[in-house]
Amino acid sequence: MTEEIIREIKAAEEKAASLKAEANARAEKAVSDAQAAAVQKELSSAEVSKAYRSTQLKNAEAAAEKAYEEAVSSARKEGKAYAKKVLENADAFVSEIVGRITSGDC
């Protein structure tokens, strides 16, 4: 009877050791899988961030180019308007100068 109890205790200890080993193996695999997933997510996040940065940079360059073109266009319009105004007022001065030259009053 004691031998039978000892055998059952040994069998229970062996089963417990086996269950503990299996649990440790599953825990190590879970940790390993989690680490691999973390590395993959880190790489994926880095790629997404790089793509986002590139897109934002292109958008900023396009916006700056558009603002530049608008500023140049506006400056051209203002310059043409100013030149037209100056030329319209120049007729009076040109007539006066031509009159002085032709009358010999230079």
N, CA, C and O atoms as a DFTB+ gen file, in Angstrom:
424 C
 N C O
     1  1       0.806      -1.176       0.000
     2  2       0.000       0.000       0.000
     3  2       0.862       1.258       0.000
     4  3       0.576       2.178      -0.766
     5  1       1.882       1.336       0.807
     6  2       2.771       2.495       0.808
     7  2       3.528       2.603      -0.503
     8  3       3.800       3.700      -0.991
     9  1       3.863       1.457      -1.064
    10  2       4.551       1.500      -2.355
    11  2       3.633       2.083      -3.421
    12  3       4.075       2.846      -4.280
    13  1       2.382       1.730      -3.362
    14  2       1.411       2.242      -4.315
    15  2       1.245       3.752      -4.134
    16  3       1.151       4.485      -5.118
    17  1       1.208       4.205      -2.926
    18  2       1.088       5.645      -2.645
    19  2       2.326       6.371      -3.146
    20  3       2.227       7.454      -3.723
    21  1       3.498       5.771      -2.923
    22  2       4.757       6.379      -3.372
    23  2       4.775       6.454      -4.898
    24  3       5.205       7.459      -5.464
    25  1       4.309       5.388      -5.572
    26  2       4.256       5.386      -7.030
    27  2       3.307       6.483      -7.538
    28  3       3.619       7.179      -8.504
    29  1       2.176       6.628      -6.894
    30  2       1.220       7.654      -7.298
    31  2       1.792       9.052      -7.076
    32  3       1.584       9.951      -7.890
    33  1       2.512       9.230      -5.971
    34  2       3.149      10.527      -5.701
    35  2       4.200      10.824      -6.764
    36  3       4.275      11.939      -7.279
    37  1       5.025       9.801      -7.094
    38  2       6.057       9.980      -8.119
    39  2       5.415      10.283      -9.466
    40  3       5.894      11.145     -10.203
    41  1       4.330       9.577      -9.795
    42  2       3.632       9.810     -11.061
    43  2       3.061      11.228     -11.086
    44  3       3.123      11.909     -12.109
    45  1       2.509      11.662      -9.968
    46  2       1.956      13.013      -9.883
    47  2       3.065      14.048     -10.015
    48  3       2.890      15.067     -10.684
    49  1       4.218      13.789      -9.375
    50  2       5.359      14.721      -9.477
    51  2       5.867      14.786     -10.909
    52  3       6.191      15.866     -11.404
    53  1       5.939      13.627     -11.587
    54  2       6.399      13.595     -12.975
    55  2       5.422      14.345     -13.880
    56  3       5.825      15.096     -14.768
    57  1       4.108      14.119     -13.629
    58  2       3.109      14.813     -14.423
    59  2       3.189      16.325     -14.178
    60  3       3.068      17.112     -15.116
    61  1       3.390      16.726     -12.928
    62  2       3.515      18.149     -12.597
    63  2       4.740      18.743     -13.272
    64  3       4.681      19.855     -13.796
    65  1       5.854      18.008     -13.264
    66  2       7.079      18.480     -13.914
    67  2       6.854      18.628     -15.419
    68  3       7.297      19.599     -16.032
    69  1       6.156      17.646     -16.004
    70  2       5.860      17.697     -17.434
    71  2       4.967      18.897     -17.759
    72  3       5.226      19.614     -18.725
    73  1       3.916      19.122     -16.957
    74  2       3.025      20.265     -17.157
    75  2       3.773      21.584     -17.002
    76  3       3.543      22.537     -17.746
    77  1       4.687      21.621     -16.008
    78  2       5.476      22.836     -15.786
    79  2       6.375      23.102     -16.992
    80  3       6.502      24.245     -17.432
    81  1       7.001      22.049     -17.529
    82  2       7.876      22.204     -18.696
    83  2       7.077      22.685     -19.906
    84  3       7.532      23.559     -20.644
    85  1       5.889      22.118     -20.109
    86  2       5.037      22.540     -21.214
    87  2       4.607      24.001     -21.053
    88  3       4.603      24.771     -22.015
    89  1       4.250      24.363     -19.830
    90  2       3.848      25.746     -19.561
    91  2       5.002      26.707     -19.811
    92  3       4.810      27.780     -20.382
    93  1       6.209      26.319     -19.378
    94  2       7.396      27.163     -19.613
    95  2       7.665      27.305     -21.109
    96  3       7.998      28.390     -21.587
    97  1       7.516      26.195     -21.848
    98  2       7.743      26.236     -23.297
    99  2       6.724      27.159     -23.968
   100  3       7.079      27.955     -24.837
   101  1       5.450      27.050     -23.559
   102  2       4.417      27.916     -24.129
   103  2       4.687      29.381     -23.776
   104  3       4.497      30.268     -24.608
   105  1       5.127      29.629     -22.553
   106  2       5.426      31.003     -22.123
   107  2       6.592      31.574     -22.925
   108  3       6.544      32.727     -23.354
   109  1       7.641      30.772     -23.130
   110  2       8.788      31.233     -23.915
   111  2       8.369      31.525     -25.358
   112  3       8.806      32.512     -25.949
   113  1       7.510      30.651     -25.927
   114  2       7.038      30.875     -27.293
   115  2       6.188      32.149     -27.354
   116  3       6.301      32.925     -28.303
   117  1       5.348      32.361     -26.354
   118  2       4.515      33.567     -26.331
   119  2       5.386      34.819     -26.255
   120  3       5.111      35.805     -26.938
   121  1       6.422      34.787     -25.438
   122  2       7.339      35.930     -25.319
   123  2       8.072      36.147     -26.645
   124  3       8.214      37.279     -27.108
   125  1       8.534      35.054     -27.247
   126  2       9.244      35.146     -28.518
   127  2       8.331      35.706     -29.609
   128  3       8.740      36.570     -30.385
   129  1       7.096      35.212     -29.664
   130  2       6.139      35.717     -30.654
   131  2       5.841      37.198     -30.427
   132  3       5.748      37.975     -31.377
   133  1       5.695      37.574     -29.171
   134  2       5.412      38.972     -28.845
   135  2       6.580      39.872     -29.248
   136  3       6.375      40.972     -29.760
   137  1       7.801      39.399     -29.015
   138  2       8.976      40.183     -29.410
   139  2       9.044      40.326     -30.928
   140  3       9.336      41.404     -31.445
   141  1       8.773      39.228     -31.637
   142  2       8.794      39.278     -33.099
   143  2       7.715      40.232     -33.610
   144  3       7.959      41.005     -34.538
   145  1       6.534      40.182     -33.014
   146  2       5.458      41.082     -33.416
   147  2       5.832      42.535     -33.134
   148  3       5.529      43.420     -33.934
   149  1       6.481      42.781     -32.013
   150  2       6.897      44.146     -31.670
   151  2       7.918      44.667     -32.678
   152  3       7.842      45.821     -33.102
   153  1       8.867      43.825     -33.059
   154  2       9.869      44.232     -34.048
   155  2       9.187      44.540     -35.376
   156  3       9.506      45.533     -36.030
   157  1       8.243      43.680     -35.772
   158  2       7.530      43.893     -37.028
   159  2       6.717      45.185     -36.991
   160  3       6.698      45.937     -37.965
   161  1       6.050      45.442     -35.875
   162  2       5.271      46.671     -35.753
   163  2       6.175      47.892     -35.771
   164  3       5.814      48.925     -36.334
   165  1       7.342      47.780     -35.161
   166  2       8.291      48.895     -35.157
   167  2       8.751      49.203     -36.580
   168  3       8.815      50.364     -36.983
   169  1       9.074      48.139     -37.342
   170  2       9.489      48.349     -38.729
   171  2       8.352      48.940     -39.554
   172  3       8.559      49.856     -40.351
   173  1       7.161      48.412     -39.356
   174  2       5.998      48.907     -40.085
   175  2       5.734      50.370     -39.744
   176  3       5.451      51.174     -40.632
   177  1       5.825      50.713     -38.473
   178  2       5.610      52.095     -38.048
   179  2       6.664      53.017     -38.646
   180  3       6.358      54.140     -39.048
   181  1       7.894      52.545     -38.703
   182  2       8.968      53.358     -39.284
   183  2       8.695      53.614     -40.765
   184  3       8.899      54.724     -41.256
   185  1       8.231      52.578     -41.476
   186  2       7.927      52.751     -42.894
   187  2       6.756      53.700     -43.095
   188  3       6.785      54.547     -43.988
   189  1       5.726      53.560     -42.265
   190  2       4.571      54.441     -42.372
   191  2       4.984      55.881     -42.081
   192  3       4.559      56.807     -42.772
   193  1       5.805      56.062     -41.065
   194  2       6.265      57.414     -40.715
   195  2       7.095      58.015     -41.839
   196  3       6.967      59.199     -42.153
   197  1       7.942      57.196     -42.440
   198  2       8.783      57.678     -43.538
   199  2       7.915      58.088     -44.732
   200  3       8.151      59.122     -45.356
   201  1       6.916      57.270     -45.036
   202  2       6.016      57.592     -46.150
   203  2       5.215      58.852     -45.839
   204  3       5.016      59.692     -46.716
   205  1       4.757      58.989     -44.606
   206  2       3.990      60.170     -44.197
   207  2       4.856      61.425     -44.309
   208  3       4.405      62.459     -44.802
   209  1       6.093      61.322     -43.851
   210  2       7.016      62.457     -43.925
   211  2       7.241      62.869     -45.372
   212  3       7.232      64.056     -45.700
   213  1       7.442      61.878     -46.234
   214  2       7.664      62.161     -47.650
   215  2       6.448      62.832     -48.270
   216  3       6.583      63.795     -49.026
   217  1       5.270      62.330     -47.954
   218  2       4.043      62.911     -48.485
   219  2       3.860      64.341     -47.996
   220  3       3.518      65.231     -48.775
   221  1       4.086      64.557     -46.717
   222  2       3.934      65.907     -46.164
   223  2       4.952      66.866     -46.776
   224  3       4.636      68.028     -47.030
   225  1       6.163      66.387     -47.011
   226  2       7.191      67.228     -47.631
   227  2       6.781      67.615     -49.047
   228  3       6.931      68.770     -49.447
   229  1       6.259      66.643     -49.811
   230  2       5.806      66.945     -51.172
   231  2       4.646      67.926     -51.149
   232  3       4.586      68.839     -51.973
   233  1       3.722      67.742     -50.209
   234  2       2.584      68.669     -50.097
   235  2       3.060      70.073     -49.754
   236  3       2.560      71.053     -50.306
   237  1       4.017      70.173     -48.851
   238  2       4.550      71.477     -48.462
   239  2       5.260      72.141     -49.639
   240  3       5.118      73.344     -49.855
   241  1       6.022      71.359     -50.394
   242  2       6.708      71.915     -51.563
   243  2       5.697      72.401     -52.602
   244  3       5.881      73.460     -53.203
   245  1       4.629      71.627     -52.813
   246  2       3.604      72.030     -53.781
   247  2       2.911      73.309     -53.322
   248  3       2.656      74.202     -54.130
   249  1       2.608      73.402     -52.035
   250  2       1.959      74.609     -51.504
   251  2       2.881      75.818     -51.637
   252  3       2.432      76.909     -51.988
   253  1       4.168      75.625     -51.357
   254  2       5.127      76.727     -51.476
   255  2       5.276      77.158     -52.927
   256  3       5.361      78.351     -53.219
   257  1       5.306      76.196     -53.831
   258  2       5.413      76.518     -55.257
   259  2       4.180      77.309     -55.719
   260  3       4.300      78.275     -56.473
   261  1       3.005      76.890     -55.261
   262  2       1.776      77.586     -55.637
   263  2       1.783      79.016     -55.088
   264  3       1.425      79.955     -55.798
   265  1       2.189      79.181     -53.835
   266  2       2.246      80.513     -53.230
   267  2       3.248      81.393     -53.978
   268  3       3.002      82.582     -54.183
   269  1       4.379      80.808     -54.385
   270  2       5.388      81.552     -55.142
   271  2       4.819      82.017     -56.482
   272  3       4.971      83.179     -56.859
   273  1       4.165      81.104     -57.192
   274  2       3.587      81.450     -58.496
   275  2       2.530      82.548     -58.352
   276  3       2.458      83.461     -59.174
   277  1       1.712      82.451     -57.299
   278  2       0.696      83.477     -57.072
   279  2       1.342      84.826     -56.761
   280  3       0.878      85.863     -57.236
   281  1       2.408      84.814     -55.967
   282  2       3.099      86.063     -55.627
   283  2       3.736      86.680     -56.870
   284  3       3.668      87.893     -57.068
   285  1       4.352      85.850     -57.701
   286  2       4.974      86.363     -58.930
   287  2       3.904      86.916     -59.864
   288  3       4.085      87.982     -60.453
   289  1       2.802      86.205     -60.000
   290  2       1.716      86.664     -60.870
   291  2       1.150      87.991     -60.383
   292  3       0.907      88.896     -61.181
   293  1       0.943      88.109     -59.086
   294  2       0.431      89.349     -58.512
   295  2       1.413      90.500     -58.737
   296  3       1.009      91.608     -59.089
   297  1       2.693      90.231     -58.532
   298  2       3.710      91.271     -58.729
   299  2       3.767      91.702     -60.189
   300  3       3.955      92.884     -60.478
   301  1       3.605      90.749     -61.120
   302  2       3.600      91.097     -62.538
   303  2       2.422      92.007     -62.867
   304  3       2.573      93.004     -63.573
   305  1       1.241      91.651     -62.344
   306  2       0.052      92.465     -62.604
   307  2       0.245      93.873     -62.053
   308  3      -0.077      94.854     -62.725
   309  1       0.768      93.976     -60.837
   310  2       1.004      95.289     -60.231
   311  2       2.034      96.070     -61.037
   312  3       1.884      97.274     -61.245
   313  1       3.083      95.381     -61.493
   314  2       4.123      96.047     -62.290
   315  2       3.589      96.555     -63.619
   316  3       3.930      97.657     -64.048
   317  1       2.746      95.749     -64.277
   318  2       2.159      96.169     -65.548
   319  2       1.230      97.366     -65.341
   320  3       1.229      98.309     -66.133
   321  1       0.442      97.315     -64.267
   322  2      -0.466      98.437     -63.981
   323  2       0.322      99.707     -63.713
   324  3      -0.049     100.781     -64.185
   325  1       1.413      99.590     -62.954
   326  2       2.250     100.753     -62.642
   327  2       2.904     101.300     -63.913
   328  3       2.941     102.511     -64.131
   329  1       3.422     100.386     -64.754
   330  2       4.065     100.822     -65.996
   331  2       3.059     101.519     -66.906
   332  3       3.391     102.520     -67.541
   333  1       1.833     101.002     -66.976
   334  2       0.797     101.615     -67.801
   335  2       0.477     103.022     -67.300
   336  3       0.325     103.957     -68.087
   337  1       0.378     103.156     -65.972
   338  2       0.072     104.464     -65.372
   339  2       1.194     105.457     -65.647
   340  3       0.947     106.618     -65.975
   341  1       2.432     104.982     -65.508
   342  2       3.585     105.858     -65.753
   343  2       3.624     106.280     -67.218
   344  3       3.892     107.442     -67.521
   345  1       3.358     105.344     -68.127
   346  2       3.380     105.681     -69.557
   347  2       2.259     106.634     -69.922
   348  3       2.440     107.507     -70.770
   349  1       1.080     106.478     -69.281
   350  2      -0.022     107.400     -69.556
   351  2       0.338     108.823     -69.131
   352  3      -0.006     109.789     -69.812
   353  1       1.028     108.939     -68.010
   354  2       1.425     110.262     -67.522
   355  2       2.654     110.792     -68.255
   356  3       2.967     111.980     -68.175
   357  1       3.341     109.915     -68.962
   358  2       4.562     110.331     -69.649
   359  2       4.263     111.170     -70.880
   360  3       5.107     111.960     -71.305
   361  1       3.088     111.018     -71.457
   362  2       2.751     111.770     -72.667
   363  2       2.865     113.278     -72.446
   364  3       3.361     113.994     -73.316
   365  1       2.425     113.747     -71.328
   366  2       2.497     115.188     -71.046
   367  2       3.947     115.641     -70.978
   368  3       4.301     116.690     -71.516
   369  1       4.791     114.846     -70.313
   370  2       6.212     115.216     -70.205
   371  2       6.914     115.130     -71.552
   372  3       7.752     115.970     -71.882
   373  1       6.566     114.111     -72.326
   374  2       7.181     113.956     -73.651
   375  2       6.793     115.151     -74.531
   376  3       7.634     115.714     -75.232
   377  1       5.523     115.525     -74.487
   378  2       5.069     116.681     -75.303
   379  2       5.806     117.944     -74.882
   380  3       6.207     118.742     -75.729
   381  1       5.983     118.125     -73.602
   382  2       6.688     119.323     -73.119
   383  2       8.133     119.323     -73.591
   384  3       8.647     120.351     -74.032
   385  1       8.793     118.160     -73.498
   386  2      10.202     118.077     -73.918
   387  2      10.321     118.297     -75.424
   388  3      11.201     119.024     -75.885
   389  1       9.432     117.663     -76.184
   390  2       9.473     117.831     -77.639
   391  2       9.206     119.305     -77.996
   392  3       9.832     119.859     -78.900
   393  1       8.286     119.913     -77.284
   394  2       7.991     121.335     -77.533
   395  2       9.186     122.208     -77.237
   396  3       9.459     123.155     -77.975
   397  1       9.903     121.909     -76.173
   398  2      11.087     122.715     -75.832
   399  2      12.177     122.530     -76.865
   400  3      12.885     123.468     -77.231
   401  1      12.295     121.263     -77.339
   402  2      13.348     121.004     -78.333
   403  2      13.018     121.711     -79.651
   404  3      13.882     122.340     -80.262
   405  1      11.790     121.600     -80.070
   406  2      11.419     122.221     -81.365
   407  2      11.389     123.746     -81.307
   408  3      11.581     124.425     -82.315
   409  1      11.145     124.267     -80.106
   410  2      11.139     125.749     -80.011
   411  2      12.529     126.283     -79.695
   412  3      12.738     127.496     -79.685
   413  1      13.462     125.407     -79.441
   414  2      14.834     125.832     -79.169
   415  2      15.012     126.301     -77.744
   416  3      15.921     127.085     -77.472
   417  1      14.187     125.856     -76.835
   418  2      14.260     126.295     -75.439
   419  2      14.911     125.233     -74.572
   420  3      14.445     124.980     -73.462
   421  1      15.956     124.619     -75.042
   422  2      16.614     123.570     -74.260
   423  2      17.735     124.099     -73.441
   424  3      18.390     123.341     -72.726
